[in-house]
Amino acid sequence: MHNSPTFTLLEAARWQDYELLDSGDGLKLERFGKYIFARPESQAMWSRSLPQREWDSAHAVFQPTAEESGGHWDFKKRVDEKWEMSYPLAKAEQLRFWAMTTPGRHLGVFPEVAAHWDFMADLIQKAGRPVKVLNLFGYTGLATLSAAAAGAQVTHVDASKKSVGWARENQALSGLGEKPIRWIVEDAVKYMQREEKRGIRYDGIILDPPKFGRGPKGEVWEIYKSLPHLFEICRACLSENPLFVIATLYAVRASAIHVAQGLDEMMKQHPGNLDSGELVTREKSANRLLSQAVYARWWAG
Ligand SMILES: C[S@@+](CC[C@H](N)C(=O)[O-])C[C@H]1O[C@@H](n2cnc3c(N)ncnc32)[C@H](O)[C@@H]1O
């Protein structure tokens, strides 16, 4: 057991290409690079602050359907099929990546998660030794690329060939083509079972699982059933001297306390620090916070 985890509202405050302009009435208005989008945000149970004309300036509005994550983009103005965005890394480097409107309402980046990129990059840079990182459910690769830019050797796993392709394009765009990254299209649990058998060990693990997902062969991922098992296999795949583990959960009915307790159990043999909390974004209009996800993180020390 570690000491009771601290509870933090983590804000990714260094973005220049992303802003939460306003929120309210079940919606959020955001800028992703040169475009503005309005998307549903069921937790925004207050009134919008900006006048209607600002909301009308959105390039596209996501119109949800009744079923979860279904819907379509209603384009009000021309939007390129893909456009470039960036995030400032250490040493004046930039993470450069492609943003795109996707049918699932996302745009290729979860901006609030950048707080984790900064946190692990700092740990990797200060480690003073080679660091092997595993990024499970890696999506478009931005955590992978931040870790690689900081000097880690990274294994990136995602079930979607398309996401991995997108992540590799982001690698090229960021000028990180020479970095040691293994790109794997595979079911996260299956892959980890194999890694355990092969005796492959990692110093840092990033877990960013969806609520529900499928592996390439139809393997079912269900957060409440699958995560405890994944924690267990990940524990077996930790090096003798782990540096960090970060777990982030979106859109689920789970308290950060529960994620922290799962992580506490996973890391019980390793003395270190445990922190949990919410990933939040601060609105530009009225300074309110939008909570986007819960997380727990362990790090050595
Ligand atoms: C969108 S990201 C994570 C971001 C955020 N946590 C969320 O829930 O939306 C989820 C990623 O997990 C991948 N994924 C879903 N099921 C998977 C599985 N069984 N094994 C590996 N990756 C999976 C998806 O392809 C996707 O890129």
The ligand as a Gaussian input file, in Angstrom:
#p B3LYP/6-31G(d) Opt

LIG

0 1
 C       -9.649000       6.967000     -28.625000
 S       -8.369000       6.203000     -27.780000
 C       -8.430000       6.588000     -26.187000
 C       -8.965000       7.946000     -25.904000
 C       -9.957000       8.008000     -24.833000
 N       -9.481000       7.243000     -23.698000
 C      -11.372000       7.509000     -25.197000
 O      -11.937000       6.693000     -24.492000
 O      -11.961000       7.992000     -26.164000
 C       -8.945000       4.586000     -27.713000
 C       -8.109000       3.777000     -28.649000
 O       -8.209000       2.441000     -28.213000
 C       -8.174000       1.619000     -29.350000
 N       -8.738000       0.314000     -28.969000
 C      -10.027000      -0.014000     -28.743000
 N      -10.140000      -1.304000     -28.372000
 C       -8.882000      -1.808000     -28.347000
 C       -8.322000      -3.069000     -28.032000
 N       -9.095000      -4.094000     -27.679000
 N       -6.980000      -3.211000     -28.082000
 C       -6.179000      -2.187000     -28.451000
 N       -6.653000      -0.961000     -28.765000
 C       -7.979000      -0.767000     -28.722000
 C       -8.943000       2.375000     -30.392000
 O       -8.568000       1.976000     -31.694000
 C       -8.563000       3.821000     -30.076000
 O       -7.509000       4.271000     -30.884000

